[in-house]
Amino acid sequence: MNQDWEDRVAAAWAAFDSHAEQDAAAFRAVIDALVAELPDDSPLGPFERACAWDSTGHSDKAVVLYRQALEGGLAEVSRYKARRARIQLASSLRNTGRPQEGVELLTPELDALSDELDDAVRATLALCLSDLGRDREGLSLALGALARHLPRYQRSMANYARLLGAPREGHRAVG
């Protein structure tokens, strides 16, 4: 849309984060009013509505809206928001009992252009993998994401993460 609209959406989310969580319906109404300002075919509308439903505990209602936003060209409007939509859709799929769909959605994101959402991709994918009984793979992703942020032991933790993701041959010390 424009920067004024984006600023008002950001303000609505800031209010939600600080106190609006107690009145989920009122918060969704604020988002719906902002969405009503958009052209009918804007993928930003379903994206913001999906986020609002998801954040107020309705992953089931969010799934359809995330997909609508992505299929409606969200990536052409904002690559960043499209990546957020894929992460949040995968989480919602997991929450509604479809973690395999989440894995399929997020696995290509591991090779996507790097940005500040890389760790969120890995964390959400790790949760989906865990729900599928693939805990070692999930731990590998989570540990690999964490390793970059450690003040020390980055190399060791990255190696442990890599080994966790490899076929199990026994435990080896790395350092």
Secondary structure, DSSP 8 states (H G I E B T S, - for coil): --HHHHHHHHHHHHHHHHTGGG-HHHHHHHHHHHHTTS-TT-THHHHHHHHHHHHTT-HHHHHHHHHHHHHTTHHHH-HHHHHHHHHHHHHHHHHTT-HHHHHHHHGGGGGS---TTHHHHHHHHHHHHHHTT-HHHHHHHHHHHHHTT-SS-HHHHHHHHHHHHS---------
